[in-house]
Amino acid sequence: MQYLSDILTSPYLYSSAFTLLLLLALKAIIGHFITQQPLAFFSFYCQRLADKVNKSSNSARQQNISGLIAVLVTLIPIIAILWLFEIFIEVQWLWHAFLLYFALGNFGLTKANKAIARELVANNTYQAKQKVAPLLLRDTEQLSPLGISKACIEMQVLRSSQLLVCVGFYFLFFGPLAALSFRLLLEMHYAWNIKIYRFVHFGAAVNHIIKLLQWLPSRIFALLLLLGTVGQNTLLCWRLIRGKFFQTNNNILLHILSLGLEIKLSGVAMYSGNKVRKASFNDHARQPQTTDIIHASKRINYALYILVLLLLLIGVTSYSISGLT
């Protein structure tokens, strides 16, 4: 109890909460006007680094070791330099906000999915593929309207969890360097994803790291998504997904959303020309339609709004308690 009291009365907690709220509002506003990719150069660096050190002639063990070393030599110098540079910063909250801006994902996913849905409604499948391709890791050339709808829904819930919920969680409780570290690891994970055959071994290390780091915040997000099933036999939904709660993947997010929308999600997908079979969810339900993209966006955004309200409550509570002590 004393430890919890110390956390709530810490000036850092309410300062972090209000800084996070400010940055979320700023990113949401900017996202309406421009497409933000502040770490595009880092993603390019990861791709070039893999080209240099990930040799197909190496054994699986050598590729595993190379992947782990690539993570360490990339992440440690960046974080060390930023940590040392922070000593010379006078306005700490501004520096923290600057780092958080780069760590947070953008709020343009809903806007992008609406644009894709409009193209599908107008039967412009080619334009829909062109718009969805930069957002997906999977191959899009052979996707049908059904496949595009399914991919958009899965992409939004996973990216919202990783780029917003997880980053915000680590900023709030562990600081800006922790949030930025998670985002950089996430970009490495995207660049060296094990669904692509050449990265099966090279990307294994960062894949395991990301799975462990995102477990707790993604479970919080999953519980909020579960609230969206109120009126749809929430207890049954919980019984169906509870076995996935302690797994170290994001299957629980996809399963909850598939149950809430009453559609089938996930399954077979093509990555760099190779067919990858993934677990499917709610198999006996109908296939997703274009309108389900909009319905999924609403459910995801409602969960995010609840998180923002909880964040505001944490900030106000912490500030009030610290003022009384």
N, C-alpha and C positions, 0 to 999 in steps of 0.2 A: 504493500500500500504506500509506503514511503517513497518507493521508486516511481510509482505512478504519479504521486503528488509532485515529485521533482520534475517529471517530464511536463506535466500540465502547467507548472509555474515557471518553466524555463522561458526567458524572453525570446530564445531562438525559435521556439515552436510557433508562437503567434506571429512572429516576424516572417517565418518561412511560409506559414499558411496564407498570410495576406500577400506576400510576394508571389506565391503560386497562383492565387486568385487573379492578381493583376496581370500576370503573364498569360494566363489562360484567356482572359478577356482580350488582351492585345493580339494574341495569335488568332483568336476567333475573328476579330475584326479584319486583320490583315489577310486572313485566309479567304475572305470574300472578294478580294481584289487581285491578289497575285498568288501564284503557286510557289510555295516556299520549299526550297531544297538546300538549306544551309550546309548540309553535310554531303553534298553531291561529290565534292572533290575527294572527301575521305573514302567514299564508296569506290570511286575510280582508283584511288591508291590501293585499296584492298584487292581489287581485280588485278592490277598490275603486279602486286606482290605475289599473289597466287600463281600468276603466269611464270614468275621467276623461280619460286621455290617448290611448287607442287609438281613434281616430275612423275609422270605415269610409270616410268621405269623403276621407281622406288617401290620397296615392299610396303605392305599395309602399315606395319609398325613404324617404318621410317616416315610415312605420310602423316601418321598420328602425331609423332614427335615434332615434325616440321610444322604442323598446324598449331600445336601448343606453343612452340617457340615464336611463331608468327604473331600469336595473340599477345604474348608477353613483351616482345620487342616493339610492338606497335603501341600498346596501351600504357605501359609503365613510363616511358619518356614523356609522353604527352601530359599525363596526370602529374608527374613530378615537376615539370616546368610550370604548369598552372598553379600547383601548390606553392612553389617558391615565389612565383610572381604575385600571389595573393598578399604576401608580406608587405608589399609596397603600395597596396591599395588602401586609400583612406576611407572611401565610401563603400563599406562592405556589402550593403544590401544591393547597391547598383551592380557590383561585380557578380554577386550571386544571381541577380536577374539576367545579366548578360550570359552567364553560363547556362542558365535554365532555358533561355531562348533557343540556344543551339541544341539543347538536350530534348526539348519537347517536340513531339510531332505536330503536324498542322491539323486544322479543323476542316480541311477541304474534302474529306472523304465523302461526306454526305452530298455536297455539291457535285462532286465527280460522279457519284453513283446515280444521282438524279439525271445528269446529262446523258449517262449511258442508258438509263431506262427510257428516256425520251427517244433516243436513237432506235432502241428495240421496238418501241411502240410504233414508230414510223417505218419499221421494217428495213432500217439502214444497218444491217448486221455488220457490214464492213467498217462503217464509221464507229460502231460500238466496240469492235475489236481493236481499232486504232486507239480509242480512248482508254480502254481497260488494260492494254498491254503494258504501259509503264508502271502500273500498279501491281502487277502480278509477276510471280516467278515462273509460273507454268507457261507452256506454249499456248498461244491464243489463235493460231491460224485456222485450226480445225474446230474451234468451239462453235457450238450451235447457240441459238438464243437461250435455250435452257441452260447450257453450260456456262454461258456468260452470266446469267442471273445467279446461278449457284456460286460462281467464283466471286462475284461482287459482294454477296452476302458474307461469305467466309472471310474474304479479305478485310471487310470493314470491322467485323467483330474482333478479329485477331490483331489488326493494327491499332485499333482503339485501345485494346488491352495493353499492348506492348508500348506504344509510343506516347500514350497519355496517362493511363492508370499506373503502369509500372514506373515510368519516369517520375511522375508526381509523387508516388509513394516513397521512392528513394530520396527525392529532394526533401520531402517533408521530415523524414525521420533520420536521414543520414547525411544530408547536405548536398550542395551543388556538384561537388566533385564525384560523389557517388552516383548522382543522377546522370551526369555526363559520361561517366565510366560505363554505366549500363547502356546508354544510347550507343556509344562507340562499339561495345561488344555486340549490340544488336545489329549494327551495320555490318560488322564482320560476319555475323550469323547469316544475314541476308545475302552477302556476297559469296560466302562459302557454304551455302546450304547443302545439307547432306542428301536432299532429294535429287540433286544433280549428281550424276554418276561420278564425275571426276573429283567431287568433293566428299564422297562417302567417308573416306578416312581422314582427309585433311581437315574437314570441318567438324569432325567428331568432338574435339575438345571444346570449341566455343559453343557447340550445340548443347553439350551437357551443362556448361556454365549457365547458359541462358535459361535452360529448363529449371535449374535450381533457383535462380534469382527471381524468376517471374512467378514462382509457385504461389506465394502468399498473396501478392496484389491481384493476381488473376483469379484467385479463389474469392477474394472480396468482390471483385467485379461480377463473378459468376453468381454469387448470392443475390446481388442487386438485379441481375438479369432474371433470376428466378422469381423475384417479386413481380415481374411483368406477366407471370403466368397465373396470378391471382384471378380466380374465376374460371380457370381452366384445369381444375383438379391439381393444385400445386403440390399436394402431398404425394400424389402418384408420380408427378414429375421428379420430385426429390428422390423417391425410391428408385426411379430408373437411372438417375445420374449419380447417386451417392457413391457408387463403386468407383467412379472416376475422380472423386474429390481428392484422394491422396495419391493419384498418379502424377508423374512429373511432366505431363504434357498439357496441351490446351484443348483436349477432346471434350472436356466438360463444357466449355463455352459453346462449341458447335452443337453439342447435344441439347443443351438448354434452349438454344435459339431454334433448333429444328423442332423441338417439342412445342415451343410457344407459337411458332408460325404454322405448325402442323404440316411440315414439308420434310422431304428427304435431303440431307446434306452430305457432302464429302463423297468419297469413293475413288474411282480411278481418275488419274490426271496424267498428262504428258509433260515431262520436264526434259528439255534439250533432246527431244526425239525419243526418249525412253518412257515407257509406261510404268507408272508407280501406283501400286494399289494401297490405298489408305482405308482406314476404318470408315464405314458409313454409319449414319445415324438416322433413326426413325425410318427404317427401311420400308415399312408398310404404308407410309404416308405418300401423298402425291409429290410429283416433281415440282420444283420451284418455278414460278412464273415471274414475268416482269414486274408485276405489282408487288411481289414479295420483296423486291429490292427496297421499295419505299417503306413497306411495313417493318422490315428489319432495321432500317435506318432509324425509324421512330423508336423502336424498342431499345436500341443501343444508345441513342441520345437521351432517352428517359433515364436510363441507368447512369449515364454520365452526369445528368442534371442532379440526380440524388447525391452523387459523389461530391459535386460542387457544394450542395447544401450542407453535407456533412463536414466538408472542409471549412466552410464559413462558421459552422457551429464549433468546430475545434478551435479555430482562431479566436472567436469571441469568448469562448469558455476559458481558454488559456489566458487571454488578456485580462479577463475579469478576476480570475483566481490570482494571477500574479500581482494585480493591483491591490488585492486584499491582504496579501502576505507581506 
